[in-house]
Amino acid sequence: MTTPVLLLVLFSGFLHAYWNYLAKTVPSGATFVWLLAAVMSVILLPGAVIYVSFFGFDWTQENVVILFVTGLLHLLYFLVLQQGYRTSDLSVVYPLARGSGPVFSTFGAVLFLRESVTVWSLAGLATVVAGVLLVAGIAQRSADANKRRAGIFYGIFTGILIACYTVWDGFAVKNRALAPILIEYSSHPLRVAVLAPVAWKNWPEVRALWSAHRWKILAIGAISPFAFILVLYAMKTAPVHYVAPMREISIVFGVIFGAKLLTEENFRPRLIGSLLILAGIVLLSL
């Protein structure tokens, strides 16, 4: 992995952790996911139109199906992630989601994209798993066991979805040569359409959410797709099973945001766990 690609992925990781911190501070649910998708659809529309105008798009059935599936995967990802934030801590859900994602992504890249792994990669995976267990608080007592269990469940579930869309989108950019901007954009109008009945039924809630948190929603709407587009471009020049783990540097930022900005408990073990995950990421990148 070259230095420019490495810096691209690290910067993407910081942006990803920051928008998740913002999302944790907004009352979440399907209405928030719909509103965020609507904002992202507007923000990214000029870029998508300009790209298609200059480079075109091959409207084959296979390409349309690929974009449709990535849209469904991202829809599930946002819904599960936001449910996790409603029921547990950022410094539990986020590290587990981002930490377990590379494990599943690596296996997916090997099985479906025919990428190879080294002894270093396997050692890195083991270290990541150890860090994930520490962040999850497996050996710790918690004042709210239900809250911790919910964080573990939604964190791991989100990690599985991250692996699914990472491998799927990696296939789209590497094997089908689809533009990252189109892959990122296509998922947002789909979420708007699928969740439209929910938004219409809860329209007063949508208006109240926009009135109280519009600047955070606009910030998330701009930062989230930009961070992911950076990763997709990195995937064009580096193996998926290197890029996917390396971007998880965001885990460290997420734990710090949760402890210092949201005053969440168990900062030390969660930070140590996140550093173990980071060490595993370094091994994976060798």
N, C-alpha and C positions, 0 to 999 in steps of 0.2 A: 504494500500500500504506500503510495507516494505521499510526501509531506502535504501538498495542497489538498489531496483527498482526505487525509487525516484531519487537517484543520477544518475542512468543510463539515465533516461528520461531528467533530467535537463542538463546533459552534451550533450545529443543529441540535445536539444533545442539550446544551444550555437553554436554547429557545424552547425546546420541548418541555423541559422541567418547569420553565417559567409560566408557560401557558396553562400547564396543569395546576400550578399553584393558583393562578387566577380563577380557573374553573372550580377549584375547591371552595373558593370564597363566594361563589354565586349559587343561590338555591337551584339545585339541579333536578333534572327529570326530563321526560320526553319533550316538554315544551321548550326547555332550554336547548336541547339537541336540535329541535326544529328551527328555532330562532337563529342559532349559531350556523346551521347549514344554509339558511336563507341569506345571512350576511356573507358567508364564504362564497356563495353562488354569485352574488353581486360583485364582490371584490375581485374574484378570479375570472369573471366573464370577459373583460377586455383582453387579458392575456391569452385565453383560449381562442377567442375570435381572431386575434392577430396571428396566432400560430397557424390555425387552419387556413386563414387567408393566404399566407405565404407558402406553407408547406403542404396544405391539404390533409385529408384523412381518408384512408381506405375503408369504406363502409362495408366491409365483409361481415358475414354473419359471425365469424369467429372473433373478430375484433370487438363487435358490439357485445357479444356474450362476455368477453373478458372484462370490458368496462362495467357491465351490469353486475357481474360477480364481485368485482372489487368494491362496487358501491354497496352491495349487501353486506360484505365483510366489514366495511368501515361503519355502516349503520349499527351493526351489532356491537362493534368495538365501542362506539361512543355511548350507547345505551348501557352496556355493562359497566364501563368505566365510571359513568356518572352515578350509577346506582351504588357502586363501591364507595364513592366519595360521600354519598348521602349517609352511609351506614358505618363508615370507619375512617381512620386517619389517613391523611395524605402520605405520611412517612411509613405506612404499612402497605397500602394498596399500590402506590406508585412504584416503590422498589420491587415488590413482588411481580407486578405486571411487566416492568421493564427487565427485571432479572430473569424471570422464567421464559420470557419471549425468545432470547437468544438460544436457549437450550432447545426449544421446540423448532426454532428457525434453522438451527444447524442440522438437526435430523431431517427436516424437510428439504433443505438444500441438497443434502447427500442423497436422499431417496428420490426426489423429483427433478432436481436440476443436475444431478450426476456430478456434483462437486466432491472433492476429496478432502479429508481431514487428516491432521498430523497428530503425533503424540502430544505436542504442545496444545493442540486444540482440545484434546480429550482432558488433559490436565486443567486447562482453563475452564472447561465445562464443569469439572468436579469442584473447582474453587468457587465458581459462580453459584452452584447449588448450595455449598456450605454457607456462603454469604446470604443467600435467599432464606435459608433456614434460620439464621441468626436474626435477620430483619423481621422474620415472621414471629419471633419470640417463642420458638418451640420450647425452649428451656426456661422461660420466664413466667412468673405469675403476673396475672393482669387483674386489675380491679373490675374490668368489664370483659369477661371471657367471650360473651356473645359478640361484642364489637370486634374483638380480635379475630374470632372465627369467620365473621362476615368479611373482614378485610383480607384474610387468607383466601377465602373462596373466590371473591370477586377479583382479587389480584391475580390468582392463578388462571382464572377463566379469561381475564383480559389478556394475560400472557399468551394463552393458546390462540386467541384471535389475532394478536400482534404477529405471531408466527405465521398464521394462515395468510394474512394480507401481505406480509413481508415476502414470503416465498411466491405468492401469486403475482404480486406487483413486480418482483424481481424477474419472474418469467416473462412478464409483459414487456419490460424494457430491454431485456437481454435477448429473448428469443423471438419476440414479435416486433421489436424496435418501435414500440409505441412511445410517444413523447410523455415525459413525466408530468408536464403541465396538463395534458389531457387525462391522464390517469387520476391525478389529484382532483381535477375539476369535476369529472363525471360523477363522483360519489356524492357530491353536495346536492345537485338537483334531485337525485334519486331519494335522498333523505327527506328533502322538502316534500316530495310527492307522497312518499309512504306515510309520513307523520302528519300530513295536512289535516286529516280528520281529527286527530288528537289536538292539534293547534286550534282548529276551528271550534271544537267543543270547549276548549279552555282559553278562549280568546281574551277574557279579562286578565287572566294570569299572564298571558304572553305580553299584553300591554304593560302590566305592572312590572314585569321582569325587565322589559326594555327601558322603562322609565327610570328604574332604580339602578340598573347595571349596564347601561348602553355602552359606556366607554370601555368597560372590561370585555364586553362581548365583541366590540369592534377590534380591540387589541388581540383577543384570542382568534378572531376570524382572520386577522392578517398574519399573526405569528405562526399558527398551527400549520396552514398549508405551505407556508414558506419553508418551515423547518423540514417538512416531509419531502418537499420538492428537492431540497439540498441532498437528502439521503438518496432519493431516486437517481439523481445525477451521479452521485458517488457509486451507485450500483452499476452504472454503465461502464465503469473502468476498473472496478474492484470486485472480487467474489462476494456474493451475498453473505456467506457465512463468516466473512471478515467484517463487512460493513454493519451487519445487524448487531453483533456484540459490541463493536466499538462505540456505537451511538449511545450505549447504555451508561456512558459516563454521566448521563443525565440523572442517574439514580442518586449519585452523591449530592447533586444540586437539589434534588427533590427532598431528600432527607433533611438537608440544611434549611430549606424553605419551610418544611413542616415544623421543625423544632424551633427555629428562631423567629419565624414570622407568624406561625399559627400556634406556638407554645404547646406542641404535642409532647407526650411523655416518652421515656426510654430513648432519649437522644443518643447516649453513648453506645449501647449495643447496636442500635440501628445504624449509626455512623460506621462502627467497626464492620458490620455486615456489608454495608455499601462499599467500603474500601476493599473487602474481600472480593466482592463482585467486580470491582475495578481491577484488582489484581488478576482475576480470571479473564477479564477482557484483554488485558495486556498479553497474557499467555495465548489467548485465542488469535491475537493479531500477529504473533510471531510466524 
